[in-house]
Amino acid sequence: MPETAPAAPAPGGNASLWQRACAVTPGGVNSPVRAWRSVGGTPYFVARGEGPWVWDVEGRRYLDLVGSYGPAIHGHAHPAIVEAVAAAAREGSSFGAPTEREVLLAEEICSRVVGCETLRLVSSGTEACMSAVRVARGATGRDRVVVFEGCYHGHSDGLLAGGGSGVATLGLPASAGVPAGSVADTLVVAYNTVPDIGEDVACVIVEPVAANMGLVPPVPGFLQGLRDACDAAGALLIFDEVITGFRLGAGGASGFYGVTPDLWCFGKVIGGGLPLAAFGGRRDVMSQLAPLGPVYQAGTLSGNPLATAAGLASLAMLDAAAYDELGARVARLAAGMSEAFAAAGVAAQVPVVGTLVGVFFGDTPVVDYEGAKASAGTGSFPRLMHGLLDRGVAIPPGAYEILFPGLAHGPAEIDLVVRAVGEVAAELAAG
Ligand SMILES: *Cc1c(COP(=O)(O)O)cnc(C)c1O
């Protein structure tokens, strides 16, 4: 007799875990993009990862270009990071007193990022950006903050401001629950255009390479233009390098472009996969923080011993040779993807900045959020994502995310992605 398929989802499988997750967690996830709402389907549950691969709870293997949205630059479960975290755990996981690795990590970051004189460790990019803006406001005695449409700086109230489609707008909450008053001093302007900066502006915060609306490189002169405009107005310039920091080279985007902000936000790569982020910059500005100055900021788990161990182990492996290698692999991936789309006759863009790579659909390079939305509006992204997944390649499940290849993705893995993109491109072209 033929065996019949079970009626209920197999216990412990993706579908059954998803049902249980949705019962106890809003939308089944602890961060919304993981729910696959914009691409459809049921997310796989990761059982484990190793190098460039992850396995789901049903034993299916995926070549992983999600990379935890940035932190997994060395691949998953890198032995040096595993060992560092295990050793740290044996010595105690949190004390509420200073530890040596906090000093080592701060020294390491300050030595790599020219102009970053002093910094404070926190636990998430959200905290880093929120705190950088607070210290900028405290240091300048001004309230207004300028942000760019399509950039993401975490989910603190004041930075969840929506834009007005390319027009400078003040104070539109981008989320329910954000009071109008919280964004009343947040000015939203279009990316890649230097805005007028008034003398009421405390700071301009920007992703120096935008990587949360797909990958949108800064046009020549944009970052230097921001620097000059801030200087003229007495405002501070904040680079949110939560993605670009320690991925786009040892000195991040500021080193890459030779434009030095007053403050930086870091996260993702610097935690080696554990919750760790930082904000830092000019000593005189950072000295406004408690206990030296009047700007309050704190954290029970800030500078956590396990996180600093992972961060130090991760940075120790990121030397010039590692960035060269990653850049070469990203170039191979981008060139292969571009060729694959072109060969299939699919209008697509594969923007690259050093070690950063994204994908857009359409005929023209994207320079701002309007362009990113037009790409997403083609509806091709969900088909790309699911087509790749069917071929064992996992990319972030959203049209506004970039791809995260890392040092564990060797030439063979890159070629596997390119082949899969070619097959999916042919499907897209067939309609
Ligand atoms: C991810 C991200 C953040 C927020 O970091 P979390 O750790 O998710 O809070 C802030 N800025 C940028 C540019 C990011 O990519």
The ligand as an SDF file (V2000), in Angstrom:
LIG
                    3D

 15 15  0  0  0  0  0  0  0  0999 V2000
   20.6430   47.1680   11.0650 C   0  0  0  0  0  0  0  0  0  0  0  0
   20.8110   48.6540   11.0520 C   0  0  0  0  0  0  0  0  0  0  0  0
   20.5180   49.4560   12.1710 C   0  0  0  0  0  0  0  0  0  0  0  0
   19.8430   48.9030   13.3990 C   0  0  0  0  0  0  0  0  0  0  0  0
   20.6160   47.9470   14.0310 O   0  0  0  0  0  0  0  0  0  0  0  0
   19.9010   46.8740   15.0130 P   0  0  0  0  0  0  0  0  0  0  0  0
   21.0470   46.1580   15.6330 O   0  0  0  0  0  0  0  0  0  0  0  0
   19.0300   46.0360   14.1460 O   0  0  0  0  0  0  0  0  0  0  0  0
   19.1170   47.6680   16.0020 O   0  0  0  0  0  0  0  0  0  0  0  0
   20.8310   50.7910   12.1220 C   0  0  0  0  0  0  0  0  0  0  0  0
   21.4060   51.3340   11.0350 N   0  0  0  0  0  0  0  0  0  0  0  0
   21.6860   50.6080    9.9420 C   0  0  0  0  0  0  0  0  0  0  0  0
   22.3450   51.2620    8.7730 C   0  0  0  0  0  0  0  0  0  0  0  0
   21.3810   49.2520    9.9080 C   0  0  0  0  0  0  0  0  0  0  0  0
   21.6250   48.5510    8.7930 O   0  0  0  0  0  0  0  0  0  0  0  0
  1  2  1  0
  2  3  1  0
  2 14  2  0
  3  4  1  0
  3 10  2  0
  4  5  1  0
  5  6  1  0
  6  7  2  0
  6  8  1  0
  6  9  1  0
 10 11  1  0
 11 12  2  0
 12 13  1  0
 12 14  1  0
 14 15  1  0
M  END
$$$$
